[in-house]
Amino acid sequence: MLGVDDFATRRGQTYSTVLTCGETHRVVDVLPTRDSGPLAAWLATHPSVEIICRDRAGAYAEGARLGAPTAIQVADRFHLWQGIGRAVETCVAAHRECLNGPTPSTREDAGASTSDSMRGGPDLDGRRDKRKKAAHALIHELLAQGHSRRAIARHLGWGLNTVLRYAHAAAWQDTLRENRPRPSRLNPYKPYLERRFAAGCTNVTRLHGELIAENAPVTYQMVRAYIATLRAAPPQAPPPPPTVRRVTGWLTRHPATLSEDERAALKDVLARRPELDAAAGHVRGFGEILTHRLGSTLPEWIDAVDTSQLPGLTNFALHLLRDLDAVTAGLTLHWSSGGTEGAVNRIKKIKRQLYGRAGFELLRKMILLQ
């Protein structure tokens, strides 16, 4: 079994391909690009390859088909689950308005004005939606006129990746992405500060000293800023609505791993939006297929998702049809790209040791000598 995956020699610019043995998990060769040609040529000189485990990149599929037409291609299950996770996030983002409703714990006393203030105000979201809708319409209008994606990027002064994101989106809602807040060293200690603040201790110096006594890696400014937000918050303020990424995590995690509060919040969200309830059912169905190797039932799952016409999920399901044989094999056979992903992690370590300055030939030798 041959494992195939790419890795960045210069992130975002140039990529190479690593080939591993599925039985020993050892690197057998490194190719200079991730195009189909080098892979097809390598396979032509190694006719003993019977199974090729890869991600769903079109170049690798084409290279495997040309270089080893009799080999079984297997799509890796990790990348499949990663793909459905992105599709679910797109679906949740398209129905984000239902996330701003009252949560089960504050349904009686949380008004619409509070919900709007917690999400940043309806006007802000409306302006962003209008901007994205106009950009999506502009990109597709220029494409219909025959302009290339690179020409559009140069004409508008936009990045190529931005143009590609709008060009690949069937609807403007598919371009919505959730902002990810940066983690803070104070996060693990916020519940403690909230409890002490609720108990009546509002002195920043004292609270900072208590955290320092517990060897907390926080500064006085961090504690002062957070206590200021607690002072400014209205009494018994309702908790903020769940973010798109949090709801996506609830939908893609195993139900047994959810806490009682998370189950209640998810149930409330699904009750307000039947489309998300249908999406949750499709995710559970795909999880059953993946866990129990029921690849033969995949066409029925694709038909069901196509019928529901859910943003993100429908595109994901129909895209599986382009690589159906490899996806079915990945959901049926036990092979995976786990060993190949481990090799990619080891390659990253080698690159750090060489300070990212090694050319391809030196990097290839270092990889093969590990």
Protein Blocks (a to p, Z undefined) as FASTA:
>chain_A
ZZdddddfbghiaccdddddfklopafbdcfbfcfklmmmmmmmmmmbmbdcddfbfklm
mmmmmmmmmbccdddfklmmmmmmmmmmmmmmmmmmmmmmccfklmmmmcfklmmmmnnp
jklmmmmmmmmmmmmmmmmmmmmnopafklmmmmnopafklmmmmmmpmbfklmpccddd
dddfklmmmmmmmmmmmnopabfklmmmmmmmnopacdfklmmmmmmmmmmpcghiacdd
ddfklmmmmmmpcfklpcfklmmmmmmmmmmmmklmmmmmmmmmmmmmmmnopaklmmmm
mmmmmmnopghjlmmmmmmmmmmmmmmmmmmmmcdcklmmmmmmmmmmmmmmnnopacfk
lmmmmmmmZZ
